Amino acid sequence: MYSWEQAREKVNKFIAGLDIEKEPKELYRPITYILSQSGKRVRPVLLLMAYNMYRDDIDAALYPAVAMETYHNYTLIHDDVMDRADMRRGMPTVAAKWGDNAAILSGDTALVLAYEFMSHVADDKLRDMLALFTQTAKEIGEGQQYDMEFETRDEVSEQEYIEMIRLKTSVLLAACLKMGGILAGASEADLANLYAYGQTMGLAFQLQDDLLDVYGDTKIFGKKIGGDIVCNKKTFLLIKAMETATPEQLSDIKGRMAQDTFDREQKVEYFTNLYNELGIRKMCEDRINELFAQCDSYIEKIALPKEKKTALKEFADTLLNRNI
């Protein structure tokens, strides 16, 4: 069994060996640039580790794993254009470095490359893989649309928010795990549990991201703290704050969110202090812990010996800071 670090190293070496930067270089260079910012390679590592639970030859799953990583980075390139973000993983975003037009075009090309990489899958698995890939890509677009709509709505319910992040974030993690199982020939029951595990883990992952945007360390987080607050994003924290606030506080919240011009630091400080006063951080942490418990139940149902599931569970625990 491979550790997640070993799986990540395989992904990094494989990406480094790809001949992506062709002519015109200004089209492909931004793709090479963002793919070189490795991080934990969460999505391709999940695919490889799911595959490795059933089979040892994980090199056979590298092309689809990198396809999912390339697709993920395509979404990030476009997200940063829409969010006007200037930093990603501690580096300038593609849009900040090359401009919006180049980011849109390079992002589109990265999407095409992702499908090209996925086409390397064996014929007997390709139909199922492409069907899941395409469905996932559509759902992520739906989630992004909901996310944008929520920015202009006065109120969003917790249920609506959870559905949005399921689509925007969770389904991609779930698909990666299920793809690893499909490639390895896992049973339908195992595929369902792999998908549910990834989907639930994705919800916890996004709620942690919400927390980090307010309480994280900029050096670790890789971007400025408070970006969601500045953009009026209806995160779990803001939704719970609006549910919990007094009428006076709620009026103040809506008034600040309606301002077109404001001091960034003052706005971030106001909402951070409000979250502290209302106990929102604990509410979010409690919800994350509930999701942790659900994750454990799904992985227990996967019909493999415990030792086969250990590496995946350890990676998820590390990813979700369960050992900290």
Order of alpha helices (4+ residues) and beta strands (2+ residues): alpha-alpha-alpha-alpha-beta-beta-alpha-alpha-alpha-alpha-alpha-alpha-alpha-alpha-alpha-alpha-alpha-alpha-alpha
